[in-house]
Amino acid sequence: MKKTLLISSLLLSGLLANTISVTGTVVSDNKKYIGARYMGYVKEVYVQIGDKVKREDTLFKMDSAEFDILKEQVNLGLEQAEILTDVYRSKLDEIRRNRALLIRHKDNSTFNFDDMNENLSITAEHTQSMLKAMQAIVKNAAQKVKEISVISHYLEVKAPSDGIIVQKNLHVGDMVMPGFPVMVLVDLDHLEIEAQISEADLLKVNEGDYVRFEIPSIRYKGHGKIKSIVPSANPMTHTFTIRITFKRRHPKIYPGMYTKIMIDYDPTKFREITEEEE
């Protein structure tokens, strides 16, 4: 019902209004530039240009040889720290047992109890300090293991959202640098139309106006709404960019498609505005 009323309104306004005709292009309002977080060589590529992907699909994998070596090193460091921690813990337990035994037989001992007790106390204190130090080393090593695990996870680059791959600039064996995009993913669920409007027609167009458009290649006709008028004129052509939102009701509407746009305006209202400004 709402669609019928809107179409009827557009047709009625078309009878009473003049029309601006411009051309535009379908664009994605959700374009993702995909790159790697770490430098490395590409080991596997799982997608090609034109492939549709789902969120969390693996796009490509980087060679993990260097990270595997680093992971082995940090795991070995953690293992050694844990072994030394167990050694100092066992040594501390042994000192405590010897001290308890000394106290139990101090009256029957043939040696100086005070000297032996003091030596055991000093040794216990030293061993306790070493145990605390090793426990701190274990904690630090465990944190490094966790960090390496996170880095290894980033070696598999995954799709941040559903969409279609429209650009791919990498192959197996290529070196990938962090910060440089190697793939472009566009979201087909958030398409818009971008067009240029003459500065002379700017007064006739407003945000929120409904427009008619056509995609000749698939013989599709629809309607949309002006989402925004970019307030920066091209100094060479004196045109402004407008963005038009619409619902993707045809499965073969893709970014890059050529569109014809018809914008109806009321010349009476336009003349009234002109007269007021004059």
C-alpha positions in Angstrom: 0.0 0.0 0.0 2.8 2.4 1.0 4.7 1.5 -2.2 1.5 2.2 -4.3 1.0 5.6 -2.7 4.6 6.5 -3.2 4.5 5.6 -6.9 1.2 7.5 -7.3 2.7 10.5 -5.6 5.7 10.4 -7.8 3.6 10.1 -11.0 1.4 13.0 -9.9 4.3 15.2 -9.1 5.8 14.2 -12.4 2.7 15.7 -14.1 2.9 18.9 -12.2 6.7 19.3 -12.2 9.7 19.7 -14.4 12.4 17.0 -14.4 16.2 17.1 -14.1 17.8 14.1 -15.8 21.3 13.1 -14.7 23.4 9.9 -14.9 25.0 8.1 -12.0 26.7 5.0 -10.8 25.7 2.3 -8.3 28.2 2.3 -5.4 28.6 0.4 -2.2 28.2 2.4 1.0 30.2 -0.3 2.9 33.5 -0.9 1.1 36.3 -2.7 3.0 39.9 -2.4 2.2 41.6 -5.6 3.4 45.3 -5.9 4.3 47.6 -7.8 6.7 48.6 -6.7 10.2 52.1 -8.2 9.9 54.7 -8.4 7.2 55.1 -11.8 5.5 54.7 -14.0 2.4 51.4 -15.2 1.1 51.1 -19.0 1.6 47.5 -19.6 0.3 44.8 -17.5 -1.4 41.3 -18.8 -1.2 39.2 -16.3 -3.2 39.2 -14.7 -6.6 37.7 -11.5 -8.0 33.9 -11.9 -8.1 33.7 -14.5 -5.3 31.0 -14.0 -2.7 32.1 -14.5 0.8 30.6 -14.7 4.3 31.8 -13.0 7.4 34.8 -14.9 9.0 35.6 -16.8 5.7 39.4 -17.1 5.3 40.6 -14.9 2.4 44.3 -15.7 2.5 46.9 -17.2 4.7 50.4 -16.0 5.3 53.5 -18.1 5.8 54.1 -18.8 9.5 57.6 -20.2 9.4 59.1 -17.3 11.3 56.2 -17.1 13.7 56.5 -20.9 14.3 60.1 -20.4 15.4 59.2 -17.5 17.6 56.4 -19.6 19.1 58.7 -22.5 19.9 61.1 -20.1 21.5 58.5 -18.5 23.8 57.1 -22.0 24.6 60.5 -23.2 25.5 61.1 -20.2 27.7 57.9 -20.8 29.5 58.7 -24.5 30.0 62.2 -23.7 31.4 60.8 -21.1 33.8 58.1 -23.5 35.0 60.8 -26.2 35.6 63.0 -23.8 37.6 59.9 -22.7 39.6 59.3 -26.3 40.6 62.9 -26.7 41.5 62.9 -23.7 43.9 59.5 -24.8 45.3 60.9 -28.3 46.1 64.1 -26.8 47.5 62.0 -24.5 49.8 59.9 -27.5 50.9 63.1 -29.4 51.7 64.5 -26.5 53.8 61.3 -26.3 55.8 61.4 -30.1 56.5 65.0 -29.9 57.6 64.3 -27.0 59.8 61.3 -28.8 61.4 63.6 -31.8 62.0 66.3 -29.7 63.5 63.8 -28.1 65.9 62.5 -31.5 66.9 66.0 -32.9 67.8 67.6 -29.7 69.0 68.0 -31.1 72.6 69.8 -34.2 71.3 71.9 -32.6 68.7 75.7 -32.5 69.0 76.0 -29.3 66.8 75.3 -25.7 67.4 71.5 -25.4 67.0 71.5 -21.6 66.7 74.0 -21.5 63.9 72.2 -24.3 61.9 68.8 -22.6 62.4 70.2 -19.3 61.2 71.7 -20.8 58.1 68.5 -22.6 57.3 66.6 -19.3 57.7 68.9 -17.4 55.4 68.8 -20.2 52.8 65.0 -20.3 53.1 64.7 -16.6 52.6 67.0 -16.6 49.6 65.1 -19.6 48.1 61.8 -17.8 48.7 63.0 -14.7 46.8 64.2 -16.8 43.9 60.9 -18.6 43.8 59.0 -15.3 43.6 61.3 -14.1 40.8 60.8 -17.3 38.8 57.0 -17.0 39.3 57.2 -13.5 37.8 59.2 -14.9 34.9 56.6 -17.6 34.3 53.8 -15.0 34.3 55.8 -12.9 31.7 56.5 -15.9 29.6 52.9 -17.0 29.6 51.9 -13.5 28.4 54.3 -13.8 25.5 52.9 -17.1 24.6 49.4 -15.6 24.5 50.7 -12.7 22.4 52.3 -15.0 19.9 49.0 -17.0 19.7 47.1 -13.9 18.9 49.7 -13.0 16.2 49.4 -16.5 14.7 45.6 -16.0 14.5 46.1 -12.9 12.4 48.2 -14.8 9.9 44.8 -16.0 8.5 43.1 -13.0 7.1 39.3 -13.3 7.3 36.4 -11.4 5.7 35.1 -8.7 8.0 31.6 -8.9 6.6 29.5 -10.5 3.9 30.1 -9.2 0.4 31.8 -9.7 -2.9 35.5 -9.5 -3.8 35.9 -6.7 -6.4 39.7 -6.3 -6.3 42.6 -8.6 -5.5 46.2 -7.6 -5.7 48.1 -10.6 -4.3 49.2 -14.1 -5.3 50.9 -17.0 -3.6 54.5 -16.0 -2.7 53.9 -12.2 -2.7 55.3 -10.2 0.1 52.5 -8.4 2.1 53.3 -5.2 3.9 51.2 -4.1 6.9 49.0 -1.1 6.1 48.7 -1.7 2.4 45.3 -3.1 1.2 45.5 -6.2 -1.0 41.8 -6.9 -1.4 38.6 -4.8 -1.7 35.3 -6.2 -0.4 32.0 -4.5 -1.1 28.7 -5.2 0.8 25.8 -5.7 -1.6 23.3 -5.1 1.1 24.2 -1.4 1.4 24.1 0.0 -2.2 23.6 3.6 -3.2 23.6 5.7 -6.3 26.2 8.4 -6.7 25.6 11.2 -9.3 26.8 14.7 -10.2 24.4 17.6 -10.3 25.1 20.9 -11.9 25.5 23.9 -9.7 22.7 25.6 -11.7 20.3 22.9 -10.6 21.4 22.8 -7.0 18.5 25.1 -5.9 16.0 22.6 -7.3 17.2 19.6 -5.3 16.9 19.0 -1.6 17.8 16.2 0.8 14.9 13.9 1.3 13.5 14.3 -2.2 12.3 11.2 -3.9 13.7 10.4 -7.3 13.1 7.9 -10.1 16.0 5.9 -11.6 16.6 3.3 -14.3 19.4 0.7 -14.8 19.2 0.1 -18.5 21.5 -2.9 -18.6 19.1 -5.1 -16.6 15.9 -3.1 -17.6 15.2 -2.2 -14.0 13.2 0.8 -12.9 12.9 1.9 -9.3 12.8 4.9 -6.9 15.0 6.2 -4.2 15.6 9.1 -1.9 18.3 11.7 -1.9 20.4 10.9 1.2 22.9 13.7 1.0 24.3 16.6 -1.1 28.0 16.8 -0.7 28.8 20.5 0.0 32.0 20.8 -2.1 31.7 21.8 -5.7 34.1 20.5 -8.3 36.0 23.6 -9.4 36.5 22.3 -12.9 32.9 21.2 -13.7 31.0 23.2 -11.1 29.0 20.1 -10.0 28.0 18.7 -6.7 27.8 15.0 -5.7 24.5 13.6 -4.5 24.0 10.2 -2.9 20.7 8.3 -3.4 19.5 5.4 -1.2 17.3 2.7 -2.5 16.3 -0.9 -1.8 18.0 -3.6 -3.8 15.0 -5.4 -5.2 16.9 -7.1 -8.1 19.6 -9.7 -7.4 21.8 -8.5 -10.3 22.3 -4.9 -9.1 26.0 -4.5 -8.6 28.4 -1.6 -7.8 29.6 0.1 -10.9 26.4 -0.1 -12.9 25.3 2.9 -15.0 22.0 4.5 -14.0 19.7 7.2 -15.3 18.2 9.4 -12.7 15.1 11.6 -13.0 14.6 14.3 -10.3 11.2 16.0 -10.4 10.9 19.5 -9.0 8.0 22.0 -8.8 8.9 25.1 -10.9 6.3 27.2 -9.1 8.1 26.7 -5.8 11.4 27.3 -7.5 10.2 30.6 -8.9 8.9 31.6 -5.5 12.3 31.0 -3.9 14.0 32.9 -6.7 11.6 35.9 -6.2 12.2 35.9 -2.5 15.9 35.9 -2.9 15.7 38.7 -5.5 
